[in-house]
Amino acid sequence: MSTRSVPDVSALLADPIVKVGVAFAAVTAVLPFVLSQSMLSLVTLAIVYAILGIGVVVSIGYSGQLVISQAAFAGIGAYTFVKVTAAGLPSWGGVVIATVLTTLIAGLLGATALRATGIYLGIITLAFNELFVILLNLFPGFFGGDAGISSPNLTLGLAAVGVPEYVQHHWIAALAFIGVFLVVRRILDSPYGWAFRSLHEKQIVSQSIGINNAKMRVLAFVLNGAVVGFGGALYAPFVGYISPSLFNLHATIDIFIVAIVGGLTLLSGSLIGGVFVIFIPELLRGIQAYDNVLFGLLLIFFLIYLPDGIGGSVRDFVRERRQSSASAEEADD
């Protein structure tokens, strides 16, 4: 007679990732009842940026590829969502189509651009980002030009009748982040993640032990594109309109900052980075003459004194506390 193993709930709840996930879910459920509409909308936008930052964690933090086309991938997702939903496709179908199309374009770009490495790859992907913005401006009748185009809405439908749209946006963003986090974490904890990290360390060594470097580099590039394209598809309806200026190099830098501040090797750290990118400029809005300078100084501080980001510093602190507690317990025994 066979017996089924019963999951160890206490061990599961002891997992730091599970603790963070439970805390995140609890906070996002409560926030609509304690924050104003404008403040909650900023939190929603920060979560979307956290999703975009996960793409940077994959491309740079794990696989070590300098991809400077994050805003272009987000723009492809955003414009695809707007166009296909405006043509009559259901909004959630628009999110799927936008994510798939961005993934395919990322695959095509990756298959060609990844012949280069390092700064050369960065230049190629930067050129792609700039060409994307130029293309948007070349056809203002279709893409809206500098005036931009409005975006169809994205809601939970009948599942949330009577719930304000901005609250639905917040819940959708939170669920989307949890979904992206779990999927990407599962991939990075698999042999694929190990292969990505080996690319980051030493490609010659990884190839000598049987890893197909070209395949892994393209896969990392595609995963990055899929995550960022999905984030872009959410960004459009949550903001309400899109324009070429929202997807230029400055936007790519903002997405980079999300990952840098949160920690380039920490998926959960992108939440910290998202809050930083959205709320710090808001806090500095009262001193507009110096806000860019102060924002830049804060970024320099992180790069010099917190190279692993706030998330990395918190992780190291927790590890040290655990080691100290373990050592103290051993000494008492």
Buried (B, 14 or more C-beta within 10 A) or exposed (E): EEEEEEEEEEEEEEEEEEEEBEEBEEEBEEBBEEBEEEEBBBBBBBBBBBBBBBBBBBBBBBBBBBBBBBBBBBBBBBBBBBBBBEEEBEBBEBBBBBBBBBBBBBBEBBBEBBEBBEEEBBBBBBEBBBEBBEEBBEEEEEBBBEEBBBBBBBBBEEEBEEBEBBBBBBBBBBBBBBEBBEBBBEBBEEEBBBBBBBBBEEBEEBBEEEBEBBEBBBBBBBBBBBBBBBBBBBBBBBBEBBBBEBBBBEBBBBBBBBBBBBBBBBBBBBBBBBBBBBBBBEEBEEEEEEBEEBBEEBBEEBEEEBEBBBBBBBBEEEEEEEEEEEEEEEEEE
